[in-house]
Amino acid sequence: MSVKTHGLGVFLELRKRLQSGLLVVGTNVAAGPADVAVSRGGDSSLLVQTPRGDLSLALPAGVAFETGSCIHTPVDEPGGEELHFRLRIMIERSEREGPTSMMETLKAKETYSFHCQGCTTRLLEDRMFSRVLPLPNGNWNAIVDDWCCHPDPFANKKLLPRAEDCLLGDTFVLLARDAGCDHTLTQEVTSVGSADGQDPKKPCHRLALVSCASCSSVLGEAIAPGTLKLYITQVVVQPAVGDGRPDASLNRSFFLEKTVAARLLDLSSSLSSFHFCLQTPDGKVVLLLWLLNADSIIASVPETCVREGGSSGPPTPLSPSLRAARALKLLYISCSGASTQQREIVTSWEVNSIGHPVVLPLQVCEELLEVMDESNSTLPASMRCMRCYEVAYLRL
């Protein structure tokens, strides 16, 4: 997928563990190293002064620039359109590492409301779970023979929740259906697999897709009578307090980015795995993801936001580009648009079973690819590719 790249203004990446950072300034903003001055601003911010204007980037609490540490580092960059600077940071105090995924916050004996992320419609009656239990990881069936010394006791059986249970998968929750679902949810049976005619040997499966009755967004599947499988990228789960509803203005791309990033971080920690195969419920692999690091703090400001002859002004909550944020740094390959060299990597992942499967609906996989392509387009040209992979950041 081709995404138009943005004119480089200022790009910042800080690494908390290394206590160092990289600052990249476009030559349309500053012609040479002497045109750039970096200093420590008030309230834990970084002030970048250029002929085009002064840019103030707010840093997370507890992170501060080490005064006088910014050094120009020449790079062999085609066209000479970037100026690279290395700098040091100080971690002044320990800080909370940021939001955890919804899967990590669900607890028994607490009441939750479930809303459609697209239109904020309340989907289910408020639930208090007696048990919140994790399901085996996504490929548990493949290794069940290693657990048992007798024939597979789970063959042709599904792990289903009881009435007051919440079962947690890698990217979904399993819940019992309630009477209110008849008014808020719709259900449609669809075929996946060999229906596209490309692989007649591939078995055809039928899925009962569950959608929001208000906005028709696909939320998950009905995997058995009375059991719902809802994907975490499609619903907002929050403690039930009065008639509280999710923020209707919440940007879909931003929600998807934060939700997937938080979940990948959880999975990498619990599984000690940093390779992920993003795939659809019928097993079609859409994206290969390689998590490089989870301690990045980034800010990307396009050239157009660094105004000629003036200041860009202090950061505000409505200007996220001027506020540095925690992010995951990822390498990725889109399987549908892979080059010859990338195709070899895709084949290697398949043959060697590299990558933990992360299952999401096809539309969500495509949305995430757009988010990552957009992130890639904002990076300096010298940072967009690494070997045959493309580079992207997902904000936490």
C-alpha positions as CSV (number, residue, x, y, z in Angstrom):
1,M,0.0,0.0,0.0
2,S,1.5,3.3,-1.1
3,V,1.2,6.2,1.4
4,K,2.4,9.7,0.6
5,T,5.4,10.6,2.8
6,H,5.3,13.8,4.8
7,G,7.9,16.5,4.5
8,L,10.3,16.0,7.4
9,G,10.3,18.8,10.1
10,V,11.6,17.4,13.3
11,F,11.6,13.7,14.5
12,L,12.7,12.7,18.0
13,E,13.2,9.2,19.4
14,L,14.4,8.7,23.0
15,R,15.3,5.3,24.5
16,K,14.7,5.1,28.2
17,R,16.8,2.1,28.9
18,L,19.8,3.5,27.0
19,Q,19.1,7.0,28.4
20,S,19.9,8.4,24.9
21,G,18.1,9.8,21.9
22,L,18.1,10.7,18.3
23,L,17.0,14.0,16.9
24,V,16.5,14.3,13.1
25,V,15.8,17.7,11.5
26,G,14.9,18.2,7.9
27,T,17.2,20.5,5.8
28,N,14.2,22.5,4.8
29,V,13.9,23.5,8.4
30,A,17.6,24.0,9.1
31,A,20.3,24.2,6.5
32,G,23.1,23.0,8.7
33,P,24.0,21.8,12.2
34,A,24.8,25.4,13.3
35,D,21.2,26.3,12.7
36,V,19.9,23.9,15.3
37,A,20.1,24.6,19.1
38,V,18.6,22.2,21.6
39,S,18.0,23.1,25.2
40,R,15.9,22.0,28.2
41,G,12.6,23.7,28.5
42,G,10.3,24.1,31.5
43,D,8.1,21.3,32.8
44,S,10.2,18.5,31.3
45,S,10.2,19.7,27.7
46,L,12.7,19.8,24.9
47,L,13.2,23.1,23.1
48,V,14.4,22.8,19.5
49,Q,15.4,26.2,18.0
50,T,15.7,26.5,14.2
51,P,15.5,29.3,11.6
52,R,11.9,28.3,10.8
53,G,10.8,28.7,14.4
54,D,11.1,27.3,17.9
55,L,9.5,23.9,18.7
56,S,8.7,22.8,22.2
57,L,8.2,19.1,22.7
58,A,6.7,18.0,26.0
59,L,8.4,14.9,27.4
60,P,6.8,12.3,29.7
61,A,7.1,13.0,33.4
62,G,10.4,11.9,34.8
63,V,12.3,12.2,31.5
64,A,14.5,15.3,31.0
65,F,17.1,16.4,28.4
66,E,20.7,16.5,29.6
67,T,21.9,20.0,28.9
68,G,24.8,20.3,26.5
69,S,24.7,16.7,25.4
70,C,23.3,17.3,21.8
71,I,26.0,16.4,19.2
72,H,25.7,16.4,15.4
73,T,26.4,13.0,13.9
74,P,26.8,13.0,10.1
75,V,25.2,10.1,8.2
76,D,25.5,8.9,4.7
77,E,21.9,9.8,3.7
78,P,21.0,10.1,0.0
79,G,20.3,13.6,-1.0
80,G,21.5,15.1,2.3
81,E,17.9,16.0,3.4
82,E,18.4,15.2,7.1
83,L,20.5,16.4,10.0
84,H,21.1,13.8,12.8
85,F,21.9,14.7,16.4
86,R,22.6,12.4,19.3
87,L,21.6,13.5,22.8
88,R,21.4,12.2,26.4
89,I,18.4,12.1,28.7
90,M,18.0,11.7,32.4
91,I,15.4,9.5,34.1
92,E,14.7,11.6,37.1
93,R,12.3,9.2,38.8
94,S,10.5,6.0,38.2
95,E,7.2,6.3,36.4
96,R,4.3,4.2,35.6
97,E,5.0,2.4,32.3
98,G,1.8,3.5,30.7
99,P,-1.6,2.0,30.1
100,T,-2.1,-1.8,30.1
101,S,-4.4,-3.6,27.8
102,M,-8.1,-4.1,28.5
103,M,-7.3,-7.8,29.0
104,E,-5.0,-7.0,32.0
105,T,-7.6,-4.8,33.7
106,L,-10.6,-7.1,33.8
107,K,-11.1,-8.5,37.3
108,A,-13.7,-10.7,39.0
109,K,-16.3,-9.2,41.3
110,E,-16.3,-5.9,39.5
111,T,-19.0,-4.6,37.2
112,Y,-18.2,-3.7,33.6
113,S,-20.1,-2.2,30.7
114,F,-19.5,-3.2,27.1
115,H,-19.9,-0.6,24.3
116,C,-19.4,-0.6,20.5
117,Q,-16.2,1.3,19.8
118,G,-17.7,2.7,16.6
119,C,-20.9,4.3,17.9
120,T,-20.7,3.9,21.7
121,T,-23.9,1.8,21.8
122,R,-24.2,-0.3,25.0
123,L,-24.1,-3.8,23.7
124,L,-24.6,-6.0,26.8
125,E,-26.2,-5.6,30.2
126,D,-23.7,-4.6,32.9
127,R,-21.7,-7.6,33.9
128,M,-20.1,-8.7,37.2
129,F,-18.0,-11.8,36.6
130,S,-17.5,-14.5,39.1
131,R,-14.4,-15.7,37.2
132,V,-12.1,-14.0,34.8
133,L,-9.8,-16.7,33.3
134,P,-7.2,-16.8,30.6
135,L,-7.6,-19.2,27.7
136,P,-4.6,-21.3,26.5
137,N,-2.5,-19.3,24.0
138,G,-3.5,-19.2,20.3
139,N,-1.7,-22.4,19.2
140,W,-2.5,-24.6,22.2
141,N,-4.1,-27.2,20.0
142,A,-0.8,-27.8,18.1
143,I,1.1,-28.7,21.3
144,V,-1.6,-30.6,23.2
145,D,0.1,-33.9,22.4
146,D,3.0,-32.8,24.5
147,W,0.8,-32.4,27.5
148,C,-1.1,-35.8,27.4
149,C,0.1,-39.4,27.3
150,H,-3.3,-40.5,25.9
151,P,-5.5,-39.4,23.0
152,D,-6.4,-35.7,22.9
153,P,-9.1,-35.2,25.5
154,F,-10.0,-31.8,23.9
155,A,-10.6,-33.1,20.4
156,N,-13.8,-31.6,18.9
157,K,-14.5,-29.7,22.1
158,K,-14.7,-26.0,22.7
159,L,-13.7,-24.1,25.8
160,L,-16.9,-22.1,26.6
161,P,-17.7,-19.7,29.4
162,R,-20.4,-20.2,32.0
163,A,-23.1,-17.6,32.6
164,E,-20.9,-15.4,34.9
165,D,-17.5,-16.2,33.3
166,C,-15.2,-14.1,31.2
167,L,-12.6,-16.1,29.3
168,L,-9.7,-14.1,27.9
169,G,-8.0,-15.0,24.6
170,D,-5.0,-13.2,23.0
171,T,-7.3,-10.7,21.2
172,F,-10.8,-11.5,22.3
173,V,-13.1,-12.2,25.2
174,L,-15.6,-15.0,25.4
175,L,-18.9,-14.1,27.2
176,A,-22.3,-15.6,27.7
177,R,-25.0,-13.9,25.6
178,D,-27.8,-12.1,27.5
179,A,-31.4,-11.2,26.6
180,G,-30.5,-7.6,25.7
181,C,-28.3,-8.8,22.9
182,D,-31.4,-9.5,20.8
183,H,-31.9,-5.7,20.5
184,T,-28.2,-4.5,20.2
185,L,-26.6,-7.2,18.1
186,T,-27.2,-8.8,14.7
187,Q,-25.9,-12.1,13.4
188,E,-25.0,-13.2,9.9
189,V,-23.5,-16.5,8.7
190,T,-20.7,-16.2,6.2
191,S,-18.2,-18.6,4.5
192,V,-14.5,-18.2,4.7
193,G,-11.7,-20.3,3.3
194,S,-11.9,-21.7,-0.2
195,A,-14.8,-19.4,-1.2
196,D,-12.3,-17.2,-3.0
197,G,-11.5,-20.0,-5.4
198,Q,-7.7,-19.6,-5.1
199,D,-7.0,-22.7,-3.1
200,P,-9.6,-25.5,-3.6
201,K,-7.8,-27.7,-1.2
202,K,-8.3,-25.3,1.6
203,P,-11.3,-26.2,3.8
204,C,-14.3,-23.8,3.8
205,H,-15.5,-22.6,7.2
206,R,-18.7,-20.9,8.2
207,L,-18.6,-18.1,10.7
208,A,-21.5,-16.5,12.5
209,L,-20.4,-12.9,12.5
210,V,-21.9,-10.7,15.2
211,S,-22.4,-7.0,14.4
212,C,-23.6,-3.9,16.1
213,A,-27.3,-3.3,15.3
214,S,-26.8,0.5,15.4
215,C,-23.7,1.0,13.1
216,S,-23.3,-2.5,11.5
217,S,-19.6,-2.7,12.7
218,V,-18.4,-6.4,13.0
219,L,-17.7,-7.0,16.6
220,G,-16.9,-10.7,16.7
221,E,-18.4,-14.1,16.3
222,A,-21.1,-16.4,17.8
223,I,-18.9,-19.5,18.3
224,A,-21.7,-21.5,20.0
225,P,-25.4,-20.9,20.9
226,G,-25.4,-18.4,23.7
227,T,-21.6,-17.6,23.5
228,L,-20.1,-14.4,22.1
229,K,-16.5,-13.9,21.0
230,L,-15.8,-10.1,21.0
231,Y,-12.6,-8.7,19.7
232,I,-10.8,-6.1,21.9
233,T,-10.3,-3.8,18.9
234,Q,-14.1,-3.6,18.4
235,V,-15.5,-2.9,21.9
236,V,-14.8,-0.5,24.7
237,V,-14.9,-2.2,28.2
238,Q,-15.0,0.1,31.2
239,P,-16.2,0.0,34.8
240,A,-19.9,0.5,35.0
241,V,-20.5,3.9,36.6
242,G,-23.9,5.4,36.2
243,D,-24.8,6.0,32.5
244,G,-21.2,6.6,31.5
245,R,-20.4,6.1,27.8
246,P,-17.1,6.1,26.0
247,D,-15.9,9.3,24.4
248,A,-17.7,9.5,21.1
249,S,-14.9,11.7,19.6
250,L,-12.3,9.0,20.2
251,N,-10.4,8.6,16.9
252,R,-10.7,5.1,15.5
253,S,-7.1,4.9,14.3
254,F,-5.8,6.1,17.6
255,F,-7.9,3.6,19.6
256,L,-6.8,0.7,17.3
257,E,-3.1,1.8,17.6
258,K,-3.1,2.0,21.4
259,T,-5.2,-1.2,21.8
260,V,-2.9,-3.4,19.6
261,A,0.3,-1.8,21.0
262,A,-0.7,-2.5,24.6
263,R,-1.7,-6.1,23.7
264,L,1.5,-6.8,21.8
265,L,3.5,-5.5,24.8
266,D,1.5,-7.8,27.1
267,L,2.1,-10.8,24.8
268,S,5.8,-10.2,24.4
269,S,6.2,-10.0,28.2
270,S,4.1,-13.1,29.0
271,L,5.3,-15.3,26.1
272,S,8.9,-14.0,25.7
273,S,8.1,-13.7,22.0
274,F,8.8,-10.7,19.8
275,H,7.6,-12.1,16.5
276,F,3.9,-12.0,15.6
277,C,1.8,-13.1,12.7
278,L,-1.3,-10.9,12.3
279,Q,-3.9,-13.2,10.7
280,T,-7.6,-13.5,10.0
281,P,-9.9,-16.1,11.7
282,D,-9.5,-18.4,8.8
283,G,-5.7,-18.4,9.1
284,K,-4.8,-16.0,6.3
285,V,-1.6,-14.1,7.4
286,V,-1.8,-10.4,6.6
287,L,1.1,-8.9,8.5
288,L,4.4,-10.0,10.0
289,L,5.4,-8.0,13.0
290,W,8.8,-7.9,14.8
291,L,8.9,-6.0,18.0
292,L,12.3,-4.3,18.3
293,N,11.9,-2.3,21.5
294,A,9.2,-1.1,23.9
295,D,11.0,1.7,25.7
296,S,10.9,4.3,22.9
297,I,9.5,7.8,23.4
298,I,8.8,9.5,20.0
299,A,7.5,12.8,18.5
300,S,7.1,13.5,14.8
301,V,6.4,17.0,13.6
302,P,5.9,17.6,9.9
303,E,7.7,20.5,8.1
304,T,4.4,22.4,7.8
305,C,4.0,22.5,11.6
306,V,7.4,24.3,12.0
307,R,6.3,27.8,10.9
308,E,8.6,30.3,9.2
309,G,9.8,33.1,11.4
310,G,7.7,32.1,14.5
311,S,7.2,29.7,17.3
312,S,4.9,26.7,17.0
313,G,3.7,27.5,20.5
314,P,3.5,25.4,23.6
315,P,2.1,21.9,23.4
316,T,-1.5,21.4,24.1
317,P,-3.7,18.2,24.6
318,L,-5.1,19.0,21.2
319,S,-1.7,18.9,19.6
320,P,-0.5,15.3,20.0
321,S,2.4,15.8,17.5
322,L,4.0,18.3,20.0
323,R,3.8,15.8,22.9
324,A,6.3,13.0,22.9
325,A,4.6,9.7,23.7
326,R,5.7,6.1,24.6
327,A,5.6,3.8,21.6
328,L,6.6,0.3,20.4
329,K,9.1,0.2,17.6
330,L,8.2,-2.5,15.1
331,L,9.5,-4.0,11.8
332,Y,6.7,-5.2,9.6
333,I,6.0,-6.8,6.2
334,S,2.6,-6.7,4.4
335,C,2.1,-10.2,3.0
336,S,-0.1,-8.9,0.2
337,G,2.3,-6.4,-1.2
338,A,5.6,-8.2,-0.4
339,S,8.5,-7.8,-2.8
340,T,10.6,-10.7,-3.9
341,Q,13.0,-10.4,-1.0
342,Q,10.2,-9.9,1.5
343,R,8.4,-12.9,0.0
344,E,11.4,-15.0,1.0
345,I,11.1,-13.7,4.6
346,V,7.4,-14.5,4.6
347,T,8.1,-18.1,3.4
348,S,10.8,-18.5,6.1
349,W,8.4,-17.4,8.8
350,E,5.8,-19.9,7.5
351,V,8.3,-22.8,7.1
352,N,9.9,-22.3,10.5
353,S,6.7,-21.4,12.4
354,I,8.1,-18.0,13.4
355,G,5.7,-15.7,15.0
356,H,2.9,-16.0,17.6
357,P,-0.5,-15.9,15.8
358,V,-2.5,-12.8,16.6
359,V,-6.0,-13.2,15.2
360,L,-8.2,-10.2,14.2
361,P,-10.9,-9.7,11.6
362,L,-9.7,-9.0,8.1
363,Q,-11.0,-5.4,8.1
364,V,-9.1,-4.7,11.4
365,C,-5.9,-6.2,9.9
366,E,-6.2,-3.8,7.0
367,E,-6.9,-0.9,9.3
368,L,-3.8,-1.6,11.3
369,L,-1.7,-1.9,8.1
370,E,-2.9,1.6,7.2
371,V,-2.0,2.9,10.6
372,M,1.5,1.4,10.3
373,D,2.0,2.7,6.7
374,E,1.0,6.2,8.0
375,S,3.5,5.9,10.8
376,N,6.2,4.8,8.3
377,S,5.4,7.8,6.1
378,T,6.2,10.3,8.9
379,L,9.6,8.9,9.6
380,P,12.9,10.3,8.2
381,A,13.8,8.7,4.9
382,S,16.8,7.0,6.5
383,M,14.7,5.3,9.1
384,R,11.8,3.9,7.1
385,C,13.4,0.6,6.2
386,M,15.6,-1.9,8.0
387,R,16.9,-4.6,5.7
388,C,13.8,-5.9,3.9
389,Y,11.4,-4.8,6.6
390,E,9.5,-1.5,7.0
391,V,9.6,0.4,10.2
392,A,6.7,1.8,12.2
393,Y,5.9,3.0,15.7
394,L,2.7,2.2,17.6
395,R,1.9,4.6,20.4
396,L,0.9,3.3,23.8
